[in-house]
Amino acid sequence: MGAIMPSKMPGPKRKARRDDTDFDQYAEGGEVESKFEPVKPNYGVRAMGGAGESGSGAGGRFTMQKNLGKNLDLEAYLEGQAFKPKGMSPKGAITGGGVKLTKRFAKGGKTESKVNEAGVYTKPGMRKSLFESIKSRAVQGTGAGQWSARKAQLLAKQYKARGGGYK
């Protein structure tokens, strides 16, 4: 999901008790204070920053990657900012984060057309040329070079209309 901007957080509702112990009630059970711990340079840390007259700051991304198998990787990351105003203690916030699962598939080879292999067509040459013609065009909602069930229906219709039959 990601971090929520402090300005978008719901405000407190003032609740009164009979014994004069009024309190603020927050939607998520109470205000959470963010604690900043400086990140030490480590594997997978990308940081950028600089210093100016008002203080110094940096931002970066911390990633950890785990190989789960031959073709599977899991990566988790946190993004954040840190700054140190002059004369004050360091402050920072996590601005985002997430998890990414990467699955690699084997490269597929080009398959040869198996049209007319069944040997049941009376005009296999005509059917083959119709097949190549229909496959090379973008028709029936399917792109050129792709095959679909709708294109197969169109091929059967055209084959029958041109006098083709089955043995």
Secondary structure, DSSP 8 states (H G I E B T S, - for coil): -----GGGS---EEE--TTS--EEE-TTSS------------TTEEEEEEE-SSEEEEEEEEEEEEEEETTEEEEEEEEEEEEEETTS--EEEEEEEEEEEEE-----------TTTT--BS-HHHHHHHHHHHHHS-BTTB-TT---HHHHHHHHHHHHHTT--B-
